[in-house]
Amino acid sequence: MVSSLQEVWVGLATALGAGLLIGIERERRKGVGPKRAFAGVRTFAITSVAGATAGLVALDWISASAMLALGALVGVARFRDRSADPGITTEVALLACFLIGMLCISAPEFAAGIATLIAVLLYSRTAIQHFATTLLSEKEMADGIALAALALLLLPLTPNRSLHESFSINPYRVVQLVVVMSAIQAFGHIMLRSVGAKLGTPITGLISGFVSSTATHAAMGARAREKPATATACLSAAALSSVATAVQAAVLTATVAPRFLPVVAPYLVAMGATALVAGALAFRKISDTLALDVSRRAFSLQQAALFALLLTTAGAMVAVAQRTWGETAAQVSIALSALVDVHVALFALLTTAGVSNVSSNEITSTLLVCLTLNALMKLVVSVVAARRSYYSAQITAVLAAIACAPWMVHWLL
């Protein structure tokens, strides 16, 4: 219920703006002449203002009567419609516009956001239809449904508590990590489908980096050895996989321990920016004839689950080591886990910081050591995979720059 005349006018003005916004889009779609569709800009504006009036009166029977009358008018208009379009988008949008008008009285900002979202959906009809019927494959559709089920069904049903007081294993956190990692992979797949052939290998490296940047370096080194002509593309892909490492580390921090994100952000930004520059410089020399492989699935649930379990297990082991042998053993465990994957170490570090009084300086120093050790491991697997090739020298320079960037930020700060 509004408390002042000013709030009344704000609600009515928001309702009018929402109706005009949606109505203008519908007006452009309705056509002209005797066979034009019903409900244009004036109808939507009046309907929204009528909804705001009903919300202002705040009597349930008036709101219900107005909804029934509007539904009857929509039914009559639909019965008299002679167009060949079988859709009911305009009818549904008109009903939504009435509800938005009602919402404008109590929550005008929220109502304005909903109106904008509906207008965007209506305007994007062609792009959405093209994506759903042409670009989206059956395999990708199945992956999308699986991800939605994971996020909307399984995650809310998972208990949000630790299994045992001695371990930092939270089933909800495990499933949440699976959802986050799967969503990141799916987003990378969408980006891959949206680019041309020249971007294929670098984008593939970026996407693979969200799963395992270390494994990506090994794969790119082996490919550069087998096909020397692709060495520059492989170098760009390997560098961009470190961008994925930085992005994923930031997402992981925001998910597990948001309060530590400002502490680690400068170092992750430095690492990611350096890797991005290196990948971009290598990209400029890539041939335009490289093929694009889009046969992969949108995301790998198995890889995401294994990655989440690996993170959780490492965090639990570090917590046990800290309780049993003290802080030094925990820090050593975190550093060694960085050789496998920097996210494993970061998760363990954040888990430890969440249950003990760890200072920002301790987090910073441990993170820098972890990033350095992880870059060293990437260098080892790259050189071993590429053997004695020109690619080995290139990737050494790239990884050295990526490893030094966070230290430079540390010295500057």
SEDREN-140720 format. One record per residue (C-alpha): residue number from 1; z, x, y. Coordinates in Angstrom, 3 decimals. Example, Ala and Ser with C-alpha at 12.3 -4.5 7.8 and 13.67 -1.06 7.14 Angstrom:
{pos: 1; up: 7.800; east: 12.300; north: -4.500}
{pos: 2; up: 7.140; east: 13.670; north: -1.060}
***
This chain:
{pos: 1; up: 0.000; east: 0.000; north: 0.000}
{pos: 2; up: -0.963; east: 1.355; north: 3.425}
{pos: 3; up: 1.768; east: 1.909; north: 5.990}
{pos: 4; up: -0.152; east: 2.038; north: 9.284}
{pos: 5; up: -3.237; east: 0.693; north: 11.023}
{pos: 6; up: -4.729; east: 4.185; north: 11.066}
{pos: 7; up: -4.603; east: 4.380; north: 7.280}
{pos: 8; up: -6.350; east: 1.000; north: 7.114}
{pos: 9; up: -9.233; east: 2.236; north: 9.239}
{pos: 10; up: -9.449; east: 5.488; north: 7.275}
{pos: 11; up: -9.694; east: 3.531; north: 4.032}
{pos: 12; up: -12.324; east: 1.147; north: 5.405}
{pos: 13; up: -14.363; east: 4.012; north: 6.873}
{pos: 14; up: -14.209; east: 5.907; north: 3.574}
{pos: 15; up: -15.306; east: 2.795; north: 1.701}
{pos: 16; up: -18.231; east: 2.306; north: 4.064}
{pos: 17; up: -19.262; east: 5.944; north: 3.706}
{pos: 18; up: -19.038; east: 5.789; north: -0.074}
{pos: 19; up: -21.153; east: 2.635; north: -0.190}
{pos: 20; up: -23.762; east: 4.122; north: 2.129}
{pos: 21; up: -23.904; east: 7.352; north: 0.114}
{pos: 22; up: -24.530; east: 5.616; north: -3.205}
{pos: 23; up: -26.652; east: 2.897; north: -1.613}
{pos: 24; up: -29.060; east: 5.308; north: 0.051}
{pos: 25; up: -29.775; east: 6.931; north: -3.298}
{pos: 26; up: -30.336; east: 3.526; north: -4.931}
{pos: 27; up: -32.522; east: 2.390; north: -2.001}
{pos: 28; up: -34.893; east: 5.261; north: -2.693}
{pos: 29; up: -35.143; east: 4.182; north: -6.342}
{pos: 30; up: -35.577; east: 0.415; north: -5.956}
{pos: 31; up: -39.161; east: 0.523; north: -4.762}
{pos: 32; up: -40.878; east: -1.875; north: -2.335}
{pos: 33; up: -42.542; east: -5.247; north: -2.482}
{pos: 34; up: -41.761; east: -8.412; north: -4.428}
{pos: 35; up: -41.048; east: -6.484; north: -7.647}
{pos: 36; up: -38.521; east: -4.117; north: -6.124}
{pos: 37; up: -35.167; east: -3.740; north: -7.856}
{pos: 38; up: -32.065; east: -5.423; north: -6.476}
{pos: 39; up: -29.179; east: -3.781; north: -4.610}
{pos: 40; up: -30.017; east: -1.288; north: -1.909}
{pos: 41; up: -28.089; east: 0.465; north: 0.790}
{pos: 42; up: -26.781; east: -2.710; north: 2.484}
{pos: 43; up: -25.634; east: -4.280; north: -0.797}
{pos: 44; up: -23.746; east: -1.182; north: -1.844}
{pos: 45; up: -22.142; east: -0.717; north: 1.578}
{pos: 46; up: -20.994; east: -4.363; north: 1.713}
{pos: 47; up: -19.727; east: -4.217; north: -1.883}
{pos: 48; up: -17.667; east: -1.116; north: -1.175}
{pos: 49; up: -16.176; east: -2.601; north: 1.986}
{pos: 50; up: -15.446; east: -5.810; north: 0.065}
{pos: 51; up: -13.589; east: -3.728; north: -2.531}
{pos: 52; up: -11.583; east: -2.067; north: 0.225}
{pos: 53; up: -10.725; east: -5.492; north: 1.650}
{pos: 54; up: -9.538; east: -6.654; north: -1.762}
{pos: 55; up: -7.448; east: -3.506; north: -2.088}
{pos: 56; up: -6.021; east: -4.089; north: 1.384}
{pos: 57; up: -4.954; east: -7.646; north: 0.552}
{pos: 58; up: -3.358; east: -6.307; north: -2.647}
{pos: 59; up: -3.374; east: -9.615; north: -4.520}
{pos: 60; up: -4.351; east: -9.330; north: -8.158}
{pos: 61; up: -5.985; east: -12.760; north: -8.342}
{pos: 62; up: -8.212; east: -12.000; north: -5.364}
{pos: 63; up: -9.336; east: -8.678; north: -6.850}
{pos: 64; up: -9.973; east: -10.278; north: -10.223}
{pos: 65; up: -11.909; east: -13.171; north: -8.652}
{pos: 66; up: -14.026; east: -10.774; north: -6.609}
{pos: 67; up: -14.830; east: -8.730; north: -9.691}
{pos: 68; up: -15.821; east: -11.839; north: -11.638}
{pos: 69; up: -18.005; east: -13.078; north: -8.770}
{pos: 70; up: -19.666; east: -9.698; north: -8.460}
{pos: 71; up: -20.245; east: -9.602; north: -12.218}
{pos: 72; up: -21.848; east: -13.056; north: -12.059}
{pos: 73; up: -24.134; east: -11.992; north: -9.217}
{pos: 74; up: -25.134; east: -8.885; north: -11.145}
{pos: 75; up: -25.878; east: -11.021; north: -14.206}
{pos: 76; up: -28.069; east: -13.408; north: -12.201}
{pos: 77; up: -29.914; east: -10.529; north: -10.588}
{pos: 78; up: -30.438; east: -8.930; north: -13.974}
{pos: 79; up: -31.775; east: -12.204; north: -15.410}
{pos: 80; up: -34.257; east: -12.544; north: -12.548}
{pos: 81; up: -35.333; east: -8.901; north: -12.769}
{pos: 82; up: -39.032; east: -8.569; north: -13.606}
{pos: 83; up: -39.249; east: -4.783; north: -13.645}
{pos: 84; up: -40.175; east: -2.796; north: -16.737}
{pos: 85; up: -37.046; east: -0.634; north: -16.461}
{pos: 86; up: -34.547; east: -1.689; north: -19.173}
{pos: 87; up: -31.667; east: 0.349; north: -17.710}
{pos: 88; up: -28.570; east: -1.088; north: -16.053}
{pos: 89; up: -27.625; east: 1.962; north: -13.986}
{pos: 90; up: -27.784; east: 0.132; north: -10.656}
{pos: 91; up: -25.660; east: -2.753; north: -11.968}
{pos: 92; up: -22.972; east: -0.409; north: -13.275}
{pos: 93; up: -23.072; east: 1.632; north: -10.060}
{pos: 94; up: -22.548; east: -1.532; north: -8.009}
{pos: 95; up: -19.462; east: -2.479; north: -10.002}
{pos: 96; up: -18.181; east: 1.084; north: -9.658}
{pos: 97; up: -18.776; east: 0.892; north: -5.925}
{pos: 98; up: -16.456; east: -2.128; north: -5.672}
{pos: 99; up: -13.711; east: -0.273; north: -7.535}
{pos: 100; up: -14.217; east: 2.785; north: -5.336}
{pos: 101; up: -13.788; east: 0.564; north: -2.287}
{pos: 102; up: -10.482; east: -0.684; north: -3.659}
{pos: 103; up: -9.355; east: 2.876; north: -4.329}
{pos: 104; up: -10.222; east: 3.928; north: -0.765}
{pos: 105; up: -7.177; east: 2.054; north: 0.550}
{pos: 106; up: -4.596; east: 3.927; north: -1.544}
{pos: 107; up: -6.365; east: 7.253; north: -2.205}
{pos: 108; up: -9.347; east: 7.765; north: 0.142}
{pos: 109; up: -9.820; east: 11.461; north: -0.690}
{pos: 110; up: -9.961; east: 10.791; north: -4.420}
{pos: 111; up: -12.280; east: 7.810; north: -3.902}
{pos: 112; up: -14.638; east: 9.893; north: -1.764}
{pos: 113; up: -14.807; east: 12.522; north: -4.490}
{pos: 114; up: -15.664; east: 9.900; north: -7.131}
{pos: 115; up: -18.366; east: 8.427; north: -4.888}
{pos: 116; up: -19.888; east: 11.856; north: -4.373}
{pos: 117; up: -19.853; east: 12.535; north: -8.107}
{pos: 118; up: -21.593; east: 9.218; north: -8.834}
{pos: 119; up: -24.207; east: 9.914; north: -6.160}
{pos: 120; up: -24.906; east: 13.330; north: -7.674}
{pos: 121; up: -25.282; east: 11.818; north: -11.144}
{pos: 122; up: -27.664; east: 9.155; north: -9.852}
{pos: 123; up: -29.744; east: 11.657; north: -7.901}
{pos: 124; up: -29.940; east: 14.062; north: -10.869}
{pos: 125; up: -31.458; east: 11.486; north: -13.217}
{pos: 126; up: -34.704; east: 13.371; north: -13.804}
{pos: 127; up: -33.006; east: 16.713; north: -14.393}
{pos: 128; up: -30.421; east: 15.179; north: -16.735}
{pos: 129; up: -33.069; east: 13.307; north: -18.740}
{pos: 130; up: -35.194; east: 16.454; north: -19.031}
{pos: 131; up: -32.202; east: 18.466; north: -20.218}
{pos: 132; up: -31.070; east: 15.845; north: -22.739}
{pos: 133; up: -34.473; east: 14.993; north: -24.218}
{pos: 134; up: -36.444; east: 18.240; north: -23.870}
{pos: 135; up: -34.262; east: 21.314; north: -23.475}
{pos: 136; up: -31.278; east: 20.352; north: -25.648}
{pos: 137; up: -31.850; east: 20.989; north: -29.352}
{pos: 138; up: -30.114; east: 19.225; north: -32.243}
{pos: 139; up: -28.124; east: 22.377; north: -33.023}
{pos: 140; up: -26.959; east: 22.657; north: -29.412}
{pos: 141; up: -26.068; east: 18.979; north: -29.355}
{pos: 142; up: -23.914; east: 19.449; north: -32.453}
{pos: 143; up: -22.236; east: 22.468; north: -30.850}
{pos: 144; up: -21.530; east: 20.475; north: -27.692}
{pos: 145; up: -19.945; east: 17.636; north: -29.672}
{pos: 146; up: -17.840; east: 20.140; north: -31.629}
{pos: 147; up: -16.612; east: 21.781; north: -28.421}
{pos: 148; up: -15.804; east: 18.398; north: -26.870}
{pos: 149; up: -13.870; east: 17.358; north: -29.973}
{pos: 150; up: -11.972; east: 20.632; north: -29.918}
{pos: 151; up: -11.026; east: 20.297; north: -26.245}
{pos: 152; up: -10.447; east: 16.547; north: -26.009}
{pos: 153; up: -9.067; east: 15.675; north: -29.454}
{pos: 154; up: -7.529; east: 18.686; north: -31.166}
{pos: 155; up: -5.999; east: 20.427; north: -28.135}
{pos: 156; up: -3.938; east: 17.441; north: -26.874}
{pos: 157; up: -2.588; east: 16.848; north: -30.398}
{pos: 158; up: -1.468; east: 20.457; north: -30.907}
{pos: 159; up: 2.303; east: 21.034; north: -30.438}
{pos: 160; up: 3.083; east: 23.095; north: -27.350}
{pos: 161; up: 6.041; east: 25.135; north: -28.588}
{pos: 162; up: 6.708; east: 28.444; north: -30.320}
{pos: 163; up: 6.803; east: 28.440; north: -34.095}
{pos: 164; up: 9.838; east: 30.725; north: -34.167}
{pos: 165; up: 12.116; east: 32.159; north: -31.515}
{pos: 166; up: 11.405; east: 35.710; north: -32.710}
{pos: 167; up: 7.632; east: 35.364; north: -32.300}
{pos: 168; up: 5.559; east: 34.463; north: -29.273}
{pos: 169; up: 3.141; east: 32.313; north: -31.294}
{pos: 170; up: 2.409; east: 28.986; north: -29.686}
{pos: 171; up: -0.109; east: 26.793; north: -31.598}
{pos: 172; up: -1.191; east: 25.083; north: -28.381}
{pos: 173; up: -1.895; east: 28.454; north: -26.781}
{pos: 174; up: -3.983; east: 29.502; north: -29.800}
{pos: 175; up: -6.137; east: 26.374; north: -29.668}
{pos: 176; up: -6.371; east: 26.679; north: -25.894}
{pos: 177; up: -7.705; east: 30.201; north: -26.257}
{pos: 178; up: -10.251; east: 29.012; north: -28.846}
{pos: 179; up: -11.437; east: 26.345; north: -26.409}
{pos: 180; up: -11.661; east: 28.809; north: -23.517}
{pos: 181; up: -13.546; east: 31.432; north: -25.530}
{pos: 182; up: -15.912; east: 28.829; north: -27.002}
{pos: 183; up: -16.585; east: 27.350; north: -23.571}
{pos: 184; up: -17.353; east: 30.791; north: -22.143}
{pos: 185; up: -19.813; east: 31.471; north: -24.967}
{pos: 186; up: -21.430; east: 28.050; north: -24.479}
{pos: 187; up: -21.823; east: 28.683; north: -20.759}
{pos: 188; up: -23.435; east: 32.026; north: -21.492}
{pos: 189; up: -25.825; east: 30.318; north: -23.915}
{pos: 190; up: -26.825; east: 27.807; north: -21.245}
{pos: 191; up: -27.530; east: 30.657; north: -18.857}
{pos: 192; up: -29.611; east: 32.347; north: -21.537}
{pos: 193; up: -31.744; east: 29.215; north: -21.951}
{pos: 194; up: -32.270; east: 29.024; north: -18.212}
{pos: 195; up: -33.839; east: 32.466; north: -17.671}
{pos: 196; up: -37.141; east: 34.111; north: -18.474}
{pos: 197; up: -38.052; east: 36.801; north: -20.959}
{pos: 198; up: -37.242; east: 39.774; north: -18.743}
{pos: 199; up: -33.624; east: 38.723; north: -18.485}
{pos: 200; up: -33.321; east: 38.222; north: -22.247}
{pos: 201; up: -31.667; east: 41.464; north: -23.340}
{pos: 202; up: -29.295; east: 41.814; north: -20.339}
{pos: 203; up: -28.189; east: 38.191; north: -20.615}
{pos: 204; up: -27.730; east: 38.619; north: -24.357}
{pos: 205; up: -25.509; east: 41.623; north: -23.658}
{pos: 206; up: -23.528; east: 39.647; north: -21.108}
{pos: 207; up: -23.048; east: 36.757; north: -23.544}
{pos: 208; up: -22.142; east: 39.050; north: -26.424}
{pos: 209; up: -19.628; east: 40.768; north: -24.190}
{pos: 210; up: -17.622; east: 37.560; north: -24.051}
{pos: 211; up: -17.168; east: 37.868; north: -27.811}
{pos: 212; up: -16.699; east: 41.631; north: -28.092}
{pos: 213; up: -17.889; east: 44.166; north: -25.548}
{pos: 214; up: -17.112; east: 47.016; north: -27.948}
{pos: 215; up: -19.304; east: 45.467; north: -30.640}
{pos: 216; up: -22.020; east: 44.890; north: -28.037}
{pos: 217; up: -22.001; east: 48.584; north: -27.116}
{pos: 218; up: -22.375; east: 49.514; north: -30.772}
{pos: 219; up: -25.240; east: 47.058; north: -31.266}
{pos: 220; up: -27.087; east: 48.197; north: -28.142}
{pos: 221; up: -26.677; east: 51.850; north: -29.092}
{pos: 222; up: -28.167; east: 51.186; north: -32.530}
{pos: 223; up: -31.043; east: 49.223; north: -31.005}
{pos: 224; up: -31.768; east: 51.986; north: -28.505}
{pos: 225; up: -31.918; east: 54.473; north: -31.364}
{pos: 226; up: -34.254; east: 52.291; north: -33.444}
{pos: 227; up: -36.470; east: 51.248; north: -30.511}
{pos: 228; up: -36.366; east: 53.907; north: -27.774}
{pos: 229; up: -38.597; east: 51.755; north: -25.554}
{pos: 230; up: -35.735; east: 49.286; north: -25.188}
{pos: 231; up: -33.175; east: 51.904; north: -24.130}
{pos: 232; up: -33.115; east: 50.806; north: -20.482}
{pos: 233; up: -32.721; east: 47.148; north: -21.433}
{pos: 234; up: -29.959; east: 48.084; north: -23.867}
{pos: 235; up: -28.219; east: 50.083; north: -21.158}
{pos: 236; up: -28.306; east: 47.097; north: -18.810}
{pos: 237; up: -26.990; east: 44.834; north: -21.576}
{pos: 238; up: -24.161; east: 47.205; north: -22.444}
{pos: 239; up: -23.118; east: 47.533; north: -18.803}
{pos: 240; up: -23.168; east: 43.759; north: -18.309}
{pos: 241; up: -20.994; east: 43.307; north: -21.379}
{pos: 242; up: -18.277; east: 45.093; north: -19.400}
{pos: 243; up: -18.778; east: 42.505; north: -16.660}
{pos: 244; up: -18.011; east: 39.925; north: -19.323}
{pos: 245; up: -14.901; east: 41.912; north: -20.238}
{pos: 246; up: -13.640; east: 41.723; north: -16.662}
{pos: 247; up: -14.429; east: 38.015; north: -16.305}
{pos: 248; up: -12.860; east: 37.161; north: -19.636}
{pos: 249; up: -9.777; east: 39.206; north: -18.791}
{pos: 250; up: -9.400; east: 37.268; north: -15.532}
{pos: 251; up: -9.785; east: 33.938; north: -17.347}
{pos: 252; up: -7.303; east: 35.074; north: -19.990}
{pos: 253; up: -4.768; east: 36.019; north: -17.317}
{pos: 254; up: -5.233; east: 32.715; north: -15.500}
{pos: 255; up: -4.736; east: 30.886; north: -18.797}
{pos: 256; up: -1.785; east: 32.810; north: -20.219}
{pos: 257; up: 0.119; east: 33.975; north: -17.128}
{pos: 258; up: -1.400; east: 32.751; north: -13.836}
{pos: 259; up: 1.311; east: 34.361; north: -11.705}
{pos: 260; up: 0.085; east: 37.826; north: -12.714}
{pos: 261; up: -3.544; east: 37.176; north: -11.733}
{pos: 262; up: -3.151; east: 38.600; north: -8.187}
{pos: 263; up: -1.715; east: 41.786; north: -9.737}
{pos: 264; up: -4.581; east: 42.512; north: -12.132}
{pos: 265; up: -7.431; east: 40.964; north: -10.104}
{pos: 266; up: -8.264; east: 44.011; north: -7.893}
{pos: 267; up: -8.685; east: 46.287; north: -10.916}
{pos: 268; up: -10.737; east: 43.768; north: -12.864}
{pos: 269; up: -12.948; east: 43.155; north: -9.823}
{pos: 270; up: -13.519; east: 46.899; north: -9.412}
{pos: 271; up: -14.401; east: 47.274; north: -13.082}
{pos: 272; up: -16.682; east: 44.239; north: -13.118}
{pos: 273; up: -18.435; east: 45.138; north: -9.864}
{pos: 274; up: -19.146; east: 48.695; north: -11.055}
{pos: 275; up: -20.513; east: 47.401; north: -14.359}
{pos: 276; up: -22.628; east: 44.837; north: -12.522}
{pos: 277; up: -24.145; east: 47.471; north: -10.253}
{pos: 278; up: -24.911; east: 49.704; north: -13.232}
{pos: 279; up: -26.477; east: 46.815; north: -15.119}
{pos: 280; up: -28.544; east: 45.806; north: -12.088}
{pos: 281; up: -29.840; east: 49.344; north: -11.545}
{pos: 282; up: -30.924; east: 49.547; north: -15.180}
{pos: 283; up: -32.414; east: 46.053; north: -15.024}
{pos: 284; up: -34.844; east: 47.094; north: -12.301}
{pos: 285; up: -36.567; east: 49.383; north: -14.802}
{pos: 286; up: -36.876; east: 46.877; north: -17.666}
{pos: 287; up: -40.367; east: 46.017; north: -18.862}
{pos: 288; up: -41.614; east: 42.461; north: -18.363}
{pos: 289; up: -42.779; east: 42.232; north: -21.986}
{pos: 290; up: -39.378; east: 41.997; north: -23.659}
{pos: 291; up: -38.934; east: 38.963; north: -25.910}
{pos: 292; up: -36.124; east: 36.453; north: -25.525}
{pos: 293; up: -34.106; east: 35.427; north: -28.568}
{pos: 294; up: -32.699; east: 31.904; north: -28.221}
{pos: 295; up: -32.155; east: 31.229; north: -31.918}
{pos: 296; up: -28.397; east: 31.806; north: -31.738}
{pos: 297; up: -25.911; east: 28.956; north: -31.620}
{pos: 298; up: -24.311; east: 27.879; north: -28.366}
{pos: 299; up: -20.999; east: 29.358; north: -29.525}
{pos: 300; up: -19.352; east: 30.653; north: -32.655}
{pos: 301; up: -16.191; east: 28.722; north: -33.506}
{pos: 302; up: -15.323; east: 31.279; north: -36.170}
{pos: 303; up: -15.546; east: 34.175; north: -33.738}
{pos: 304; up: -13.530; east: 32.297; north: -31.113}
{pos: 305; up: -10.841; east: 31.403; north: -33.663}
{pos: 306; up: -10.634; east: 34.948; north: -35.004}
{pos: 307; up: -10.456; east: 36.298; north: -31.479}
{pos: 308; up: -7.667; east: 33.895; north: -30.531}
{pos: 309; up: -5.720; east: 34.709; north: -33.697}
{pos: 310; up: -6.198; east: 38.420; north: -33.041}
{pos: 311; up: -4.824; east: 38.020; north: -29.524}
{pos: 312; up: -1.890; east: 35.932; north: -30.686}
{pos: 313; up: -1.035; east: 38.244; north: -33.582}
{pos: 314; up: -1.143; east: 41.296; north: -31.355}
{pos: 315; up: 1.115; east: 39.592; north: -28.837}
{pos: 316; up: 3.588; east: 38.643; north: -31.551}
{pos: 317; up: 3.604; east: 42.178; north: -32.962}
{pos: 318; up: 4.262; east: 43.659; north: -29.548}
{pos: 319; up: 7.085; east: 41.173; north: -28.966}
{pos: 320; up: 8.668; east: 42.094; north: -32.312}
{pos: 321; up: 8.248; east: 45.812; north: -31.599}
{pos: 322; up: 9.905; east: 45.372; north: -28.221}
{pos: 323; up: 12.893; east: 43.530; north: -29.696}
{pos: 324; up: 13.242; east: 45.979; north: -32.584}
{pos: 325; up: 12.476; east: 49.404; north: -31.115}
{pos: 326; up: 12.591; east: 48.847; north: -27.382}
{pos: 327; up: 10.204; east: 48.895; north: -24.456}
{pos: 328; up: 8.552; east: 52.233; north: -25.305}
{pos: 329; up: 7.326; east: 51.051; north: -28.703}
{pos: 330; up: 5.935; east: 47.891; north: -27.130}
{pos: 331; up: 3.961; east: 49.855; north: -24.534}
{pos: 332; up: 2.541; east: 52.151; north: -27.224}
{pos: 333; up: 1.494; east: 49.136; north: -29.284}
{pos: 334; up: -0.253; east: 47.588; north: -26.297}
{pos: 335; up: -2.096; east: 50.812; north: -25.506}
{pos: 336; up: -3.276; east: 51.274; north: -29.101}
{pos: 337; up: -4.486; east: 47.675; north: -29.297}
{pos: 338; up: -6.741; east: 48.399; north: -26.301}
{pos: 339; up: -8.807; east: 50.645; north: -28.569}
{pos: 340; up: -9.834; east: 47.525; north: -30.482}
{pos: 341; up: -10.279; east: 45.158; north: -27.567}
{pos: 342; up: -8.940; east: 45.198; north: -24.030}
{pos: 343; up: -8.234; east: 41.468; north: -24.220}
{pos: 344; up: -5.924; east: 41.995; north: -27.159}
{pos: 345; up: -3.946; east: 44.513; north: -25.130}
{pos: 346; up: -3.992; east: 42.339; north: -22.019}
{pos: 347; up: -2.764; east: 39.313; north: -23.937}
{pos: 348; up: 0.050; east: 41.328; north: -25.466}
{pos: 349; up: 0.920; east: 42.771; north: -22.054}
{pos: 350; up: 1.038; east: 39.340; north: -20.415}
{pos: 351; up: 3.041; east: 37.911; north: -23.289}
{pos: 352; up: 5.563; east: 40.717; north: -22.985}
{pos: 353; up: 5.753; east: 40.311; north: -19.213}
{pos: 354; up: 6.344; east: 36.604; north: -19.622}
{pos: 355; up: 9.496; east: 37.069; north: -21.705}
{pos: 356; up: 10.998; east: 40.135; north: -20.029}
{pos: 357; up: 11.523; east: 41.557; north: -16.569}
{pos: 358; up: 8.372; east: 43.639; north: -16.245}
{pos: 359; up: 7.480; east: 44.808; north: -12.762}
{pos: 360; up: 4.038; east: 44.668; north: -11.189}
{pos: 361; up: 3.844; east: 48.476; north: -11.226}
{pos: 362; up: 4.449; east: 48.522; north: -14.985}
{pos: 363; up: 1.726; east: 45.919; north: -15.520}
{pos: 364; up: -0.671; east: 47.887; north: -13.339}
{pos: 365; up: -0.070; east: 51.233; north: -15.041}
{pos: 366; up: -0.347; east: 49.755; north: -18.534}
{pos: 367; up: -3.512; east: 47.867; north: -17.602}
{pos: 368; up: -5.146; east: 51.026; north: -16.256}
{pos: 369; up: -4.354; east: 52.921; north: -19.444}
{pos: 370; up: -5.722; east: 50.058; north: -21.533}
{pos: 371; up: -8.968; east: 49.873; north: -19.556}
{pos: 372; up: -9.438; east: 53.626; north: -19.866}
{pos: 373; up: -8.793; east: 53.685; north: -23.608}
{pos: 374; up: -11.127; east: 50.736; north: -24.119}
{pos: 375; up: -13.903; east: 52.481; north: -22.181}
{pos: 376; up: -13.333; east: 55.579; north: -24.340}
{pos: 377; up: -13.692; east: 53.512; north: -27.516}
{pos: 378; up: -16.906; east: 51.953; north: -26.193}
{pos: 379; up: -18.238; east: 55.426; north: -25.494}
{pos: 380; up: -17.420; east: 56.605; north: -29.018}
{pos: 381; up: -19.117; east: 53.672; north: -30.745}
{pos: 382; up: -22.119; east: 53.897; north: -28.403}
{pos: 383; up: -22.705; east: 57.599; north: -28.972}
{pos: 384; up: -22.186; east: 57.280; north: -32.732}
{pos: 385; up: -24.638; east: 54.370; north: -32.909}
{pos: 386; up: -27.253; east: 55.930; north: -30.618}
{pos: 387; up: -26.767; east: 59.456; north: -31.991}
{pos: 388; up: -28.553; east: 62.199; north: -30.090}
{pos: 389; up: -30.734; east: 60.235; north: -27.719}
{pos: 390; up: -31.279; east: 59.869; north: -24.001}
{pos: 391; up: -29.348; east: 56.624; north: -24.197}
{pos: 392; up: -26.158; east: 58.549; north: -25.075}
{pos: 393; up: -26.220; east: 60.433; north: -21.778}
{pos: 394; up: -26.939; east: 57.265; north: -19.807}
{pos: 395; up: -24.173; east: 55.208; north: -21.361}
{pos: 396; up: -21.724; east: 58.075; north: -20.902}
{pos: 397; up: -22.353; east: 58.078; north: -17.163}
{pos: 398; up: -22.091; east: 54.294; north: -16.960}
{pos: 399; up: -18.820; east: 54.081; north: -18.891}
{pos: 400; up: -17.343; east: 56.971; north: -16.906}
{pos: 401; up: -18.034; east: 55.085; north: -13.672}
{pos: 402; up: -16.621; east: 51.854; north: -15.110}
{pos: 403; up: -13.453; east: 53.621; north: -16.273}
{pos: 404; up: -12.922; east: 55.425; north: -12.941}
{pos: 405; up: -13.407; east: 52.352; north: -10.702}
{pos: 406; up: -9.979; east: 50.761; north: -11.405}
{pos: 407; up: -8.265; east: 54.116; north: -10.903}
{pos: 408; up: -9.972; east: 54.490; north: -7.519}
{pos: 409; up: -8.622; east: 51.085; north: -6.500}
{pos: 410; up: -5.162; east: 52.134; north: -7.696}
{pos: 411; up: -5.254; east: 55.280; north: -5.601}
{pos: 412; up: -6.504; east: 53.396; north: -2.549}
{pos: 413; up: -3.786; east: 50.778; north: -2.871}
***
